Amino acid sequence: MKDVMGGTEGEARRLVVTGAGSGIGRATAVAAASLGWDVIGLDLTAGEGGSGAPVTFPCDITDERSVHDAFEWIDTAWEGRAPHALVHCAGVYRFKPATETTAAEWDSVVNINARGSLLVSAAAARRMTGAEGGSVVLLSSIAAVRGDAAEPSAAYSASKGAVVSLARQLAVEWGPSGVRVNVVAPGVIDTPMTTVSGTPEVFEEVLRRIPARRLGTAEEVARVCLFLASEQSAYVSGTVISVDGGQSAS
Ligand SMILES: NC(=O)c1ccc[n+]([C@@H]2O[C@H](COP(=O)([O-])OP(=O)(O)OC[C@H]3O[C@@H](n4cnc5c(N)ncnc54)[C@H](O)[C@@H]3O)[C@@H](O)[C@H]2O)c1
């Protein structure tokens, strides 16, 4: 028998969050823990850190061995029980004119955002299939569907478009095994990632493009991630939910 948040009655829902040391990942891990979920956070460095980050194990998502070791550690921590859900928030944002972007810069961004999504999702899904099934939530971006003149970001935009295509494929591939795959596509969210590019001129231009006329918060994105990670969304798979204050509609 399942409770409303999807764990078997009497046991906490088990959630793996990547990028748990900062921003949206951190907010997701904190919100899930406050719901009583059993949360394991992954990020480049583990520990409480200066931000009080709920990271329990170090993992470089671009590195197959590192992802393998992290999930082996998770197997031990949860005594062989599979995660119910993965919310994959680890990622990087870089912007630079396309004509100046080097192959190495492209590879770095695409490897972290796209290859990392495959490696982490596959590690989770291998455990979910044959267990109770599960839910995988990947993070794309408004950059997947809107070009940006102020902050040209060819590699980032392409990497986030790849995340959407990847999620659709995985939803079809893993659906028969009970694994759902969905995407959250944030607009401009107030996290450490955004302050990297926060000059006053850019900020004014950014606000003009958002119908809500404000940035989103990491908590607002986290709530949607947890909806998709929970059994509240049991019949939702292969879809993209924008959390962007209406920006992608404008
Ligand atoms: N903040 C925004 O405005 C925004 C907008 C659209 C999409 N997103 C997406 O949401 C996700 C979370 O963004 P955020 O704003 O919380 O960013 P953030 O910079 O606050 O956090 C990202 C986290 O990912 C981790 N990370 C980076 N490379 C890693 C690697 N190789 N292995 C493991 N961890 C790694 C970082 O250490 C960091 O803790 C990202 O995928 C981002 O592209 C964010």
The ligand as an SDF file (V2000), in Angstrom:
LIG
                    3D

 44 48  0  0  0  0  0  0  0  0999 V2000
   19.3960   29.5900  -11.3320 N   0  0  0  0  0  0  0  0  0  0  0  0
   18.7680   29.7570  -12.4880 C   0  0  0  0  0  0  0  0  0  0  0  0
   18.3630   30.8710  -12.8540 O   0  0  0  0  0  0  0  0  0  0  0  0
   18.5040   28.5610  -13.3830 C   0  0  0  0  0  0  0  0  0  0  0  0
   17.7520   28.7690  -14.5360 C   0  0  0  0  0  0  0  0  0  0  0  0
   17.4940   27.7050  -15.3920 C   0  0  0  0  0  0  0  0  0  0  0  0
   17.9990   26.4560  -15.1040 C   0  0  0  0  0  0  0  0  0  0  0  0
   18.7300   26.2610  -13.9700 N   0  0  0  0  0  0  0  0  0  0  0  0
   19.2620   24.9320  -13.7410 C   0  0  0  0  0  0  0  0  0  0  0  0
   18.9260   24.4690  -12.4430 O   0  0  0  0  0  0  0  0  0  0  0  0
   19.9760   23.6340  -11.9470 C   0  0  0  0  0  0  0  0  0  0  0  0
   20.3980   24.1440  -10.5810 C   0  0  0  0  0  0  0  0  0  0  0  0
   20.8670   25.4800  -10.7250 O   0  0  0  0  0  0  0  0  0  0  0  0
   21.1950   26.4070   -9.4660 P   0  0  0  0  0  0  0  0  0  0  0  0
   20.7460   27.7650   -9.8020 O   0  0  0  0  0  0  0  0  0  0  0  0
   20.7430   25.7570   -8.2210 O   0  0  0  0  0  0  0  0  0  0  0  0
   22.8010   26.4040   -9.5620 O   0  0  0  0  0  0  0  0  0  0  0  0
   23.9010   26.5000   -8.4220 P   0  0  0  0  0  0  0  0  0  0  0  0
   25.1280   26.9840   -9.0990 O   0  0  0  0  0  0  0  0  0  0  0  0
   23.3940   27.2560   -7.2330 O   0  0  0  0  0  0  0  0  0  0  0  0
   24.0810   24.9620   -7.9930 O   0  0  0  0  0  0  0  0  0  0  0  0
   24.5870   24.0180   -8.9030 C   0  0  0  0  0  0  0  0  0  0  0  0
   25.2840   22.9400   -8.1210 C   0  0  0  0  0  0  0  0  0  0  0  0
   25.7710   21.9760   -9.0490 O   0  0  0  0  0  0  0  0  0  0  0  0
   27.0290   21.5340   -8.5840 C   0  0  0  0  0  0  0  0  0  0  0  0
   27.8400   20.9960   -9.6600 N   0  0  0  0  0  0  0  0  0  0  0  0
   28.4030   21.6470  -10.7120 C   0  0  0  0  0  0  0  0  0  0  0  0
   29.1420   20.8120  -11.4450 N   0  0  0  0  0  0  0  0  0  0  0  0
   29.0650   19.5950  -10.8460 C   0  0  0  0  0  0  0  0  0  0  0  0
   29.6450   18.3290  -11.1210 C   0  0  0  0  0  0  0  0  0  0  0  0
   30.4550   18.1400  -12.1620 N   0  0  0  0  0  0  0  0  0  0  0  0
   29.3490   17.3060  -10.2880 N   0  0  0  0  0  0  0  0  0  0  0  0
   28.5400   17.4910   -9.2240 C   0  0  0  0  0  0  0  0  0  0  0  0
   27.9620   18.6650   -8.9050 N   0  0  0  0  0  0  0  0  0  0  0  0
   28.2400   19.7090   -9.7100 C   0  0  0  0  0  0  0  0  0  0  0  0
   27.6840   22.7840   -7.9750 C   0  0  0  0  0  0  0  0  0  0  0  0
   28.7200   22.4310   -7.0810 O   0  0  0  0  0  0  0  0  0  0  0  0
   26.4910   23.4510   -7.3080 C   0  0  0  0  0  0  0  0  0  0  0  0
   26.3730   23.0760   -5.9510 O   0  0  0  0  0  0  0  0  0  0  0  0
   21.0870   23.6650  -12.9940 C   0  0  0  0  0  0  0  0  0  0  0  0
   20.9870   22.5330  -13.8240 O   0  0  0  0  0  0  0  0  0  0  0  0
   20.7720   24.9240  -13.7890 C   0  0  0  0  0  0  0  0  0  0  0  0
   21.2740   24.8590  -15.1070 O   0  0  0  0  0  0  0  0  0  0  0  0
   19.0000   27.2900  -13.0980 C   0  0  0  0  0  0  0  0  0  0  0  0
  1  2  1  0
  2  3  2  0
  2  4  1  0
  4  5  1  0
  4 44  2  0
  5  6  2  0
  6  7  1  0
  7  8  2  0
  8  9  1  0
  8 44  1  0
  9 10  1  0
  9 42  1  0
 10 11  1  0
 11 12  1  0
 11 40  1  0
 12 13  1  0
 13 14  1  0
 14 15  2  0
 14 16  1  0
 14 17  1  0
 17 18  1  0
 18 19  2  0
 18 20  1  0
 18 21  1  0
 21 22  1  0
 22 23  1  0
 23 24  1  0
 23 38  1  0
 24 25  1  0
 25 26  1  0
 25 36  1  0
 26 27  1  0
 26 35  1  0
 27 28  2  0
 28 29  1  0
 29 30  1  0
 29 35  2  0
 30 31  1  0
 30 32  2  0
 32 33  1  0
 33 34  2  0
 34 35  1  0
 36 37  1  0
 36 38  1  0
 38 39  1  0
 40 41  1  0
 40 42  1  0
 42 43  1  0
M  CHG  2   8   1  16  -1
M  END
$$$$
